[in-house]
Amino acid sequence: SLNKMNFITRLPALCLRKSKMQHRHQSNKRPAVPLGSRILTDPSKVFEHNMWDHMQWSQEEEENAKKKAAENSLVKVQWEDQEKYEREAKILPEEKRQELKREERSSEHRKINSTNSFSHKNEMFDEGEKYWKKNYGGGSTAVQGYVNNKNQAEMLSENPQGKNCGEELGRLESFPGSDATYKILEVGCGAGNSVFPILEVLCNTPGTFLYCCDFASGAVELVKSHSSYNSAWCSAFVHDVCDDALPYPFPDEILDVILLVFVLSTIHPDRMQGVVNRLAKLLKPGGMLLFRDYGRYDTAQLRFKKGHCLSENFYVRGDGTRVYFFTKDEVWNMFNLAGLTEVQNLVDRRLQVNRKKKVKMQRVWIQSKFQKPLLSLHNPEETTKRHPY
């Protein structure tokens, strides 16, 4: 997913060295500020920076956004075309395939993109690092120790029927990364713009392993042909997350972290819950799912012309790719129904500025972290939890 070149998540459990992360643009006349702390207090200085954080919308702005979304949703895409977009969702548009090929030809260009995208991933989970430090002592070593200390409990949860332990261990040892004590899955890895910066960390962090998948075989091929790809730390594979019957190349309940960034919005709303339910099964007790995606009334939603709306808050772009715009309530409901508990779920409102053209854009994203309970006996179909909002 090429959208992830703009916003990529930070891996809190690996405690990446901030000195290696590229900071957002800073004015020479102002001191550097922490990520997420650039607040617009003087409207006359709005074009001084490219992005302003924690924007508050007025009631008038909120009403105008709702009005624009209602207007561009009046004319729906014909049913026949909607079926076509659903069938062709697995096919990477040719123009994007060519873009991936051009990126592969230029190693320097790819390196720059990877660095920039990973620095944006750094923005997402500053709070996540604090959470892991508070609960598990921080650092990959501490997390690995935490994982090792609960091996017995996890074996019980993975083997509830009391199967022969030798047979079960033999099955678990037969997949890539089975020896790793800390396992990560990135869903929708694209051409690897976040895969390779992550691998740079993993190769120096013993006991870690990265799985990455995409439904576009061309994208996965580019990842596997990259000079930094190493099967000792990574396994890239083609996978359609909407296909519940399609097995993953590893057992359930083995993942410590799942990255789901600008992926769920591309899936038909009717299929989203099934995707989240399946991913939740892959997490081990205590594992974390990190989510970031488009929020309701983001500029991207308001810019759609009439005739591009598939269903409520679900649109098709000119290249045939689709996008949904979430509320945090919808996100909470999906992950709660999947048996995960909220660690963070917020609306990230920012003001993006084109300083050359003097254009202001209200950006909205949903940023969330949901955790699988340590002793999860939760049935996704029988939840009785009340919504907190």
Secondary structure, 3 states (H helix, E strand, C coil): CHHHHCCCCCCHHHCCCHHHCCCCCCCCCCCCCCCCCCCCCCHHHHHHCCEECCCCCCHHHHHHHHHHHHHHCCCECCHHHHHHHHHHHHCCCHHHHHHHHHHHHCHHHHHHHHHHHHHHHHHHCHHHHHHHHHHHCCHHHHHHHHHHHCHHHHHHHHCCCCCCHHHHHHHHCCCCCCCCCEEEEEECCCCCCCHHHHHHHHCCCCCEEEEEEECCHHHHHHHHHCCCCCCCCEEEEECCCCCCCCCCCCCCCCEEEEEEECCHHHCCHHHHHHHHHHHHHHEEEEEEEEEEEEECCCHHHHCCCCCCEEECCEEECCCCCEEECECHHHHHHHHHHCCCEEEEEEEEEEEEEECCCCEEEEEEEEEEEEECCCCCCCCCCCCCCCCCC
